[in-house]
Amino acid sequence: MTEPTTATPETTTEGAGTPGAPTPPEPGPPAGRAAGTTAPPGTTGPAPAAGTLPPGDGGGDGDPFDRDDLPSAAGATGALLRSLLSAHRARVVVAALVLLLQQAAVQAGPLLVAYAIDRGVPAFRAGDHGPVVAVAVGYLLCAAVSGLLQYVFVRAAARINQDVLLDLRGRIFRHAQALSVDFHERYTSGRLISRSTTDVESLRELLSEGLQELIAVVLAFVYISAMLLWLDLGIGAVAVASFVPLYLLVRLYQRRAALVFDERSTAIAGVIVKFAETMNGIRPVRAFRRERANDGEFAVLNHRHERSNGDALLEMARYVVGSRLVANTAVAGMCLWGAYRVAGGTLALGVLAAAVLYMRRLYDPIDRLGMFLNSYQSAAASLGKIAGLLAQEPGVPEAVAPRALPAARSGTPGREVVFEGVRFAYRTGGEVLPRFDLTIPAGQTVAVVGSTGAGKSTLAKLLARFYDPTEGRVLLDGVDLTELATPELRRGVVMVTQEAFLFSGTVAENIAIGRPDATREEIEQAAKAIGAHDFIAGLPDGYDTDVRKRGGRISAGQRQLVAFARALLADPAVLILDEATSSLDVPGERAVQRAMDTVLAGRTAVVIAHRLSTVEIADRVLVMESGRVVEDGTPAALVGGEGRFATLHRAWRDSLVG
């Protein structure tokens, strides 16, 4: 066995990880290496990250993750919408042209009415039925063309709508998966669910209904203004002037509604977050009788949602009342003035009738314009939150010019791991690992022990590259982990966690996650090598048994065996076991330890040990305290000494005897 290289701490952190000391702060990006940036060794100050705020701008403790909406660059919402529509530019243009023609057909109706009154009726009285028949045919033709074009537009818009939403949901899902573990530890899954459901639904309402109403109203305004000015300059001028108070009313509604809908979106997210959190933690909820307290907290969030919905309805009601008052006043005034002019012979009756019909056609959609503004404000608030999410960059970015690992040494499946001048501190402050150096030779199994908060799991997460060091480098056979492409890293380093998470699906599918192209025979061989085949074969459908949500159909020990089979099938050079037996009973622990003997054979392994029974399989033991390695040696050498590990080992042996 290669002589172990002892870690050499250069700094200390008082109290971190010692019994009775405060637990480490909640994980955030390492200080000096913010999300989306890579700090070179020696940097200590935090670097600003894309899509994040500096301390003090986000919430009560300066963390933007305390807010429902993540910050994004100015104009990010509009840029997101444009990028979603840009892929469908040609179809959008065609749909707009179809709607343009459809509105032209619709707005031809009042002109035909004016012609019928001023020309058709007098001709009909004189015995000439041609003009009236022409008007009737023209009116029916316009109605048919309008209906057909409306059908074409709705189909085209629906396809664009669904393609845009499909693209957006895919972007959210892919981006959320690409973000680092740090992000997911700080941004709740309930908020992610809200982004991909209620916020996307808000955009669907805008695209499927709101935009059509807006374009129709704008086209109607242009057509009708032009027609009225052409029919009679005075009436046209009055009609255009009446749009000024309507414009001011719309602007006022937009400003007030923007605040209301932002609050409503946040309130909806709060309800979803609380619901998801409670259901995911239903066992401790029942165990600690949290039902009544949760009911009270949920009621507060639910009432907040109710109030925000009520505020939105009140703003809509104010807008509708104001717009109808302006519209009715304008139409009544035009009728009186037009009637006076008709009586005086300065205005044709048909022109007045057409003007009134045009005004009614223009003001009738005002309520629908309010619905569009509702959809727009809701979608704008939701798109802002989605844009903030998509603006977040991974805290462990992909290598710009990835390197490949050197060829594995003959007869040595493991790889050498080196921590070179590594220091780590969370973004929220508090150094977890003072600067240290550590070498783990290829093929060596290292057990890491220590009290809670000593830095064991942090060391493992740095090796798995869930985080990057604040300073220094982690090397795999001489290659910096930051220079490896993610697929290359995941093939080389695999981590088995305490919870042994299983996905909904069959046992075979869960094992095959380690190597998706594996055959059924290879999957079964991995399970047999681990010692999981017998219990799997005894399940109702064997390897095709659905383990259900989080693997709830099988026991914790069985889930751990499936996780080991998955790791063995993946055949990594470096395997990390993070307290893999801490939640198991004695029979389950023994079964898992037998599996560990198989899966660790010949590999480089880092075993985070909670139970000292796990340490017995290790070649080497590191004892950590306050983020430092305070003891380093073989299990036998440390047990025979008088250090911290010897004390822990004696206490463990005494507990077994007792």
FENFEN-V321525 format. One record per helix or strand. SS is the DSSP state (a for helix, b for strand). FROM is the first residue (numbers start at 1). LEN is the number of residues. If there is no record, write none. Layout:
ss=SS from=FROM len=LEN
ss=SS from=FROM len=LEN
This chain:
ss=b from=5 len=1
ss=a from=64 len=3
ss=a from=76 len=11
ss=a from=89 len=37
ss=a from=130 len=49
ss=a from=181 len=6
ss=a from=189 len=8
ss=a from=198 len=34
ss=a from=233 len=9
ss=a from=243 len=38
ss=a from=282 len=6
ss=a from=291 len=54
ss=a from=349 len=16
ss=a from=366 len=26
ss=b from=403 len=1
ss=b from=417 len=9
ss=b from=431 len=10
ss=b from=445 len=6
ss=a from=456 len=8
ss=b from=471 len=6
ss=b from=479 len=2
ss=a from=481 len=3
ss=b from=484 len=1
ss=a from=486 len=7
ss=b from=493 len=4
ss=b from=506 len=1
ss=a from=507 len=6
ss=a from=520 len=11
ss=a from=533 len=5
ss=a from=542 len=3
ss=b from=546 len=1
ss=a from=549 len=3
ss=a from=556 len=15
ss=b from=574 len=5
ss=a from=586 len=15
ss=b from=604 len=5
ss=a from=612 len=6
ss=b from=620 len=6
ss=b from=628 len=6
ss=a from=635 len=5
ss=a from=644 len=14
